[in-house]
């Protein structure tokens, strides 16, 4: 389909804003789930992501991660959280907002349990 510039802007405004050309993710999807759809999203949404990452993480330079002292004790919880994250990504791709919200809640609960915080 070929659209004039005005129709293109109108179509994308109705569709929830700009979409990553590789995976179709919007920045609104990222804000709702905290996950990006693909590696190209980092470049495509750079203007929006840089301030958000600085606020959230204190910087934009990746310094790596090291396993916590209790990684062995929480191994099953860590595996379950990884499974839930995979299911969350799939739900985002399908556009299943109810499932995204449910899985997001489960991931938050598991993350709190891993950190030793009880609700």
DRENDOBA-733536 format. One line per field, with one value per atom (N, C-alpha, C): atom name; z, y, x. Coordinates in nm, 4 decimals, padded with zeros to 6 digits. Atoms other than C-alpha are relative to their C-alpha. Layout:
residues N
atome: CA_...
c3: Z_...
c2: Y_...
c1: X_...
end
This chain:
residues 119
atome: N_CA_C_N_CA_C_N_CA_C_N_CA_C_N_CA_C_N_CA_C_N_CA_C_N_CA_C_N_CA_C_N_CA_C_N_CA_C_N_CA_C_N_CA_C_N_CA_C_N_CA_C_N_CA_C_N_CA_C_N_CA_C_N_CA_C_N_CA_C_N_CA_C_N_CA_C_N_CA_C_N_CA_C_N_CA_C_N_CA_C_N_CA_C_N_CA_C_N_CA_C_N_CA_C_N_CA_C_N_CA_C_N_CA_C_N_CA_C_N_CA_C_N_CA_C_N_CA_C_N_CA_C_N_CA_C_N_CA_C_N_CA_C_N_CA_C_N_CA_C_N_CA_C_N_CA_C_N_CA_C_N_CA_C_N_CA_C_N_CA_C_N_CA_C_N_CA_C_N_CA_C_N_CA_C_N_CA_C_N_CA_C_N_CA_C_N_CA_C_N_CA_C_N_CA_C_N_CA_C_N_CA_C_N_CA_C_N_CA_C_N_CA_C_N_CA_C_N_CA_C_N_CA_C_N_CA_C_N_CA_C_N_CA_C_N_CA_C_N_CA_C_N_CA_C_N_CA_C_N_CA_C_N_CA_C_N_CA_C_N_CA_C_N_CA_C_N_CA_C_N_CA_C_N_CA_C_N_CA_C_N_CA_C_N_CA_C_N_CA_C_N_CA_C_N_CA_C_N_CA_C_N_CA_C_N_CA_C_N_CA_C_N_CA_C_N_CA_C_N_CA_C_N_CA_C_N_CA_C_N_CA_C_N_CA_C_N_CA_C_N_CA_C_N_CA_C_N_CA_C_N_CA_C_N_CA_C_N_CA_C_N_CA_C_N_CA_C_N_CA_C_N_CA_C_N_CA_C_N_CA_C_N_CA_C_N_CA_C_N_CA_C_N_CA_C_N_CA_C_N_CA_C_N_CA_C
c3: 00.0000_00.0000_00.0000_00.0077_-00.0891_00.0541_-00.0624_00.1230_-00.0169_-00.0002_00.0949_00.1427_-00.1342_00.3914_00.1026_-00.0944_00.5488_00.0426_-00.0325_00.5300_00.0855_-00.0784_00.6646_00.1458_-00.1361_00.9713_00.0682_-00.0583_01.0252_00.0371_-00.0272_01.0032_00.1248_-00.1148_01.2532_00.1268_-00.1186_01.4886_00.0560_-00.0445_01.5024_00.0527_-00.0374_01.5411_00.1265_-00.1262_01.8661_-00.0132_00.0151_01.7357_-00.0901_00.0851_01.5654_00.0388_-00.0223_01.5264_-00.0520_00.0456_01.5011_-00.1340_00.1312_01.1350_-00.0030_-00.0004_01.2284_00.0679_-00.0769_01.4867_00.0231_-00.0167_01.4979_00.1393_-00.1379_01.8664_00.0035_-00.0216_01.9804_00.1318_-00.1263_02.2571_00.1122_-00.0993_02.4369_00.0478_-00.0392_02.4319_00.1008_-00.0910_02.5963_00.1371_-00.1280_02.8618_00.0796_-00.0687_02.9406_00.0562_-00.0407_02.9629_00.0542_-00.0402_03.0210_-00.0884_00.0912_02.7318_-00.1411_00.1411_02.3787_-00.0856_00.0872_02.0839_-00.0670_00.0692_01.9167_00.0195_-00.0154_01.9034_-00.0748_00.0779_01.6402_00.0712_-00.0782_01.8856_00.0720_-00.0720_02.0754_-00.0878_00.0915_01.7702_-00.0395_00.0495_01.6504_00.1064_-00.1078_01.9901_00.0861_-00.0759_02.0990_00.0670_-00.0532_02.1449_00.1259_-00.1157_02.3897_00.1085_-00.0947_02.5525_00.0854_-00.0729_02.6513_00.1293_-00.1265_02.9037_00.0969_-00.0857_03.0344_00.0669_-00.0564_03.0830_00.1017_-00.0959_03.2518_00.1318_-00.1222_03.4971_00.0748_-00.0609_03.5591_00.0546_-00.0355_03.5702_00.0424_-00.0379_03.6397_-00.1083_00.1107_03.3060_-00.1176_00.1200_02.9611_-00.0403_00.0299_02.9695_00.0671_-00.0570_03.0160_00.0658_-00.0718_03.2800_00.0316_-00.0233_03.2915_00.1309_-00.1196_03.5645_00.0586_-00.0650_03.8180_00.0831_-00.0794_03.9874_00.1466_-00.1421_04.3392_00.0834_-00.0907_04.6403_00.0102_-00.0199_04.6592_-00.1306_00.1284_04.2904_00.0079_-00.0140_04.3855_00.0731_-00.0781_04.6440_-00.0790_00.0758_04.4033_-00.1429_00.1367_04.0944_-00.0640_00.0552_04.0446_-00.0252_00.0187_04.0933_-00.1208_00.1144_03.8411_-00.1312_00.1206_03.5870_-00.0307_00.0198_03.6380_-00.0501_00.0465_03.5950_-00.1463_00.1410_03.2669_-00.0887_00.0773_03.1469_-00.0130_00.0027_03.2412_-00.0917_00.0888_03.0594_-00.1461_00.1372_02.7428_-00.0373_00.0244_02.7750_-00.0111_00.0049_02.8372_-00.1371_00.1323_02.5175_-00.1071_00.0965_02.3226_00.0117_-00.0213_02.4764_-00.0571_00.0563_02.3772_-00.1514_00.1460_02.0196_-00.0471_00.0353_02.0150_00.0287_-00.0385_02.1667_00.1056_-00.1041_02.4548_00.1293_-00.1135_02.7117_00.1348_-00.1260_02.9784_00.0440_-00.0310_02.9611_00.0358_-00.0297_02.9568_00.1444_-00.1369_03.2783_00.1027_-00.0928_03.4471_00.0160_-00.0052_03.3549_00.0632_-00.0620_03.4516_00.1516_-00.1446_03.7988_00.0587_-00.0479_03.8354_00.0006_00.0070_03.7264_00.1141_-00.1110_03.9801_00.1328_-00.1237_04.2568_00.0130_-00.0034_04.1628_00.0256_-00.0198_04.1460_00.1467_-00.1416_04.4946_00.0854_-00.0757_04.6221_-00.0135_00.0227_04.4679_00.0824_-00.0809_04.6414_00.1485_-00.1402_04.9654_00.0589_-00.0448_04.9827_-00.0076_-00.0023_05.0833_-00.0011_00.0103_04.9960_00.1215
c2: -00.1164_00.0000_00.1231_-00.1250_00.3463_00.1097_-00.1067_00.6383_00.1337_-00.1335_01.0118_00.0288_-00.0288_01.1660_00.0298_-00.0318_01.3014_-00.1257_00.1240_00.9636_-00.0916_00.0810_00.7874_00.0457_-00.0528_01.0177_-00.0291_00.0259_00.9792_-00.1476_00.1432_00.5987_-00.0356_00.0326_00.5815_00.0672_-00.0646_00.8282_-00.0860_00.0872_00.5972_-00.1319_00.1311_00.2884_00.0065_-00.0057_00.4113_00.0598_-00.0671_00.6178_-00.0756_00.0613_00.5253_-00.1454_00.1421_00.1552_-00.0357_00.0498_-00.0160_-00.0686_00.0616_-00.1103_-00.1492_00.1408_-00.4466_-00.0896_00.0891_-00.5795_00.0561_-00.0577_-00.3372_00.0516_-00.0447_-00.2473_00.1520_-00.1438_00.1016_00.0336_-00.0411_00.3050_-00.0154_00.0234_00.2807_-00.1456_00.1410_-00.1011_-00.0148_00.0070_-00.0553_00.0567_-00.0611_00.1778_-00.0887_00.0864_-00.0704_-00.1251_00.1287_-00.3815_00.0083_-00.0099_-00.2577_-00.0820_00.0827_-00.4756_00.0561_-00.0381_-00.3916_-00.1231_00.1128_-00.6062_-00.0644_00.0560_-00.6459_00.0934_-00.0802_-00.5124_00.1330_-00.1238_-00.2521_00.1056_-00.0958_-00.0924_00.0989_-00.0886_00.0494_00.1182_-00.1065_00.2486_00.0833_-00.0690_00.3353_00.0917_-00.0785_00.4612_00.0705_-00.0576_00.6068_00.1320_-00.1316_00.9584_-00.0110_00.0191_00.8312_-00.0841_00.0939_00.5560_00.0594_-00.0509_00.7498_00.0698_-00.0624_00.9786_-00.0998_00.0985_00.6874_-00.0911_00.0882_00.4629_00.0732_-00.0770_00.7399_00.0144_-00.0160_00.7968_-00.1321_00.1307_00.4270_-00.0637_00.0735_00.2961_00.0890_-00.0899_00.6051_00.0205_-00.0156_00.5813_-00.0849_00.0772_00.4292_-00.0947_00.0883_00.2397_-00.1349_00.1335_-00.1371_-00.0446_00.0430_-00.2638_-00.1487_00.1435_-00.6263_-00.0327_00.0474_-00.8334_-00.1160_00.1156_-01.0755_-00.0672_00.0689_-01.3421_00.0394_-00.0312_-01.2606_-00.1184_00.1060_-01.4601_-00.1132_00.0994_-01.6356_-00.0617_00.0524_-01.7346_-00.1498_00.1440_-02.1018_-00.0306_00.0213_-02.0810_00.0359_-00.0470_-01.8997_-00.0525_00.0489_-02.1029_-00.0289_00.0333_-02.2352_00.1253_-00.1259_-01.8877_00.0767_-00.0678_-01.7432_-00.0658_00.0711_-02.0130_00.0315_-00.0302_-01.9515_00.1425_-00.1387_-01.5769_00.0110_-00.0010_-01.6372_-00.0567_00.0573_-01.8594_00.1004_-00.0986_-01.5941_00.1173_-00.1096_-01.3253_-00.0390_00.0472_-01.5355_00.0019_-00.0011_-01.5785_00.1436_-00.1404_-01.2037_00.0595_-00.0498_-01.1221_-00.0503_00.0563_-01.3543_00.0678_-00.0675_-01.1934_00.1416_-00.1342_-00.8489_-00.0074_00.0156_-00.9696_-00.0254_00.0304_-01.1017_00.1172_-00.1121_-00.7798_-00.0359_00.0466_-00.9665_00.0778_-00.0892_-00.6832_-00.0635_00.0644_-00.8909_-00.0966_00.0949_-01.1626_00.0733_-00.0795_-00.8989_00.0495_-00.0517_-00.7453_-00.1124_00.1133_-01.0862_-00.0499_00.0499_-01.2065_00.1028_-00.1051_-00.8700_-00.0043_00.0108_-00.9070_-00.1191_00.1196_-01.2592_00.0224_-00.0275_-01.1427_00.0926_-00.0898_-00.8578_-00.0761_00.0786_-01.1017_-00.0899_00.0859_-01.3446_00.0822_-00.0851_-01.0614_00.0412_-00.0372_-00.9494_-00.1181_00.1202_-01.3075_-00.0282_00.0230_-01.3391_00.0966_-00.1003_-01.0163_-00.0197_00.0248_-01.1485_00.0923_-00.0914_-00.8977_-00.0741_00.0668_-01.0391_00.1048_-00.0956_-00.8655_-00.0079
c1: 00.0849_00.0000_00.0899_-00.0737_00.1277_-00.0903_00.0771_00.0119_00.0707_-00.0593_00.0627_00.0469_-00.0518_00.2503_-00.1096_00.1076_-00.0713_-00.0755_00.0713_-00.2490_00.0869_-00.0928_00.0609_-00.0011_00.0010_00.0714_-00.1332_00.1318_-00.3037_-00.0145_00.0089_-00.2803_00.0802_-00.0824_00.0050_-00.0483_00.0573_-00.1623_-00.1128_00.1086_-00.4664_00.0538_-00.0541_-00.2461_00.0855_-00.0743_-00.0867_00.1379_-00.1291_00.2042_00.0951_-00.1024_00.5268_00.0202_-00.0254_00.5982_00.1383_-00.1298_00.9346_-00.0218_00.0205_00.9700_00.0347_-00.0394_01.1232_-00.1038_00.0880_00.8760_-00.1406_00.1317_00.5833_-00.0316_00.0210_00.6261_-00.0109_00.0077_00.5223_00.0681_-00.0591_00.6806_-00.1019_00.1055_00.3463_00.0031_-00.0131_00.3888_00.1143_-00.1144_00.7300_-00.0364_00.0358_00.5907_-00.0955_00.0961_00.3123_00.0662_-00.0574_00.5326_00.1424_-00.1403_00.8876_00.0919_-00.0792_01.0061_-00.0053_-00.0032_01.1152_-00.0217_00.0332_01.0145_00.1195_-00.1167_01.3552_00.1193_-00.1217_01.7099_-00.0098_00.0116_01.6153_-00.0828_00.0789_01.3703_00.0909_-00.0913_01.6698_00.0400_-00.0392_01.7762_-00.1219_00.1183_01.4256_-00.0608_00.0590_01.3021_00.1057_-00.1119_01.6380_-00.0377_00.0341_01.5004_-00.0864_00.0865_01.2360_00.0665_-00.0600_01.4447_00.1111_-00.1164_01.7565_-00.0431_00.0402_01.5799_-00.0648_00.0668_01.3690_00.1024_-00.1032_01.6738_00.0869_-00.0802_01.8730_-00.0744_00.0792_01.5903_-00.0137_00.0241_01.5269_00.1271_-00.1215_01.8842_00.1164_-00.1075_02.0918_00.1041_-00.0938_02.2729_-00.0423_00.0324_02.2753_00.1127_-00.1123_02.6062_-00.0212_00.0174_02.5659_00.1298_-00.1201_02.8071_-00.0009_00.0061_02.6969_-00.0683_00.0679_02.5438_00.0782_-00.0597_02.6769_-00.1080_00.1020_02.4676_00.0083_00.0046_02.3582_00.0446_-00.0449_02.4726_-00.1018_00.1047_02.1372_-00.0509_00.0465_02.1152_-00.0257_00.0211_02.1480_-00.1288_00.1221_01.8712_-00.1251_00.1156_01.6408_-00.0032_-00.0123_01.7256_-00.1356_00.1315_01.3714_-00.0831_00.0731_01.2240_00.0531_-00.0605_01.4694_-00.0420_00.0450_01.3784_-00.1461_00.1418_01.0065_-00.0187_00.0096_01.0553_00.0412_-00.0421_01.2418_-00.1110_00.1112_00.9537_-00.1137_00.1087_00.6993_00.0334_-00.0402_00.8974_-00.0162_00.0191_00.8949_-00.1482_00.1446_00.5183_-00.0517_00.0387_00.4848_00.0322_-00.0381_00.6742_-00.0959_00.0940_00.4461_-00.1370_00.1284_00.1359_00.0036_-00.0154_00.2692_-00.0107_00.0069_00.3177_-00.1431_00.1397_-00.0404_-00.0928_00.0840_-00.1722_-00.1027_00.0913_-00.3382_00.0271_-00.0268_-00.3500_-00.0331_00.0378_-00.5263_00.1099_-00.1075_-00.2592_00.1296_-00.1191_00.0183_-00.0062_00.0154_-00.1184_00.0151_-00.0061_-00.1600_00.1438_-00.1375_00.1890_00.0934_-00.0817_00.3416_-00.0103_00.0193_00.1904_00.0732_-00.0708_00.3284_00.1509_-00.1438_00.6739_00.0418_-00.0316_00.6668_00.0017_00.0041_00.5672_00.1230_-00.1190_00.8453_00.1262_-00.1179_01.0987_00.0101_-00.0008_00.9979_00.0422_-00.0375_01.0274_00.1491_-00.1423_01.3725_00.0838_-00.0716_01.4809_-00.0249_00.0281_01.3322_-00.1041_00.1052_01.0490_-00.1322_00.1306_00.7133_-00.1092_00.1118_00.3868_-00.0898
end
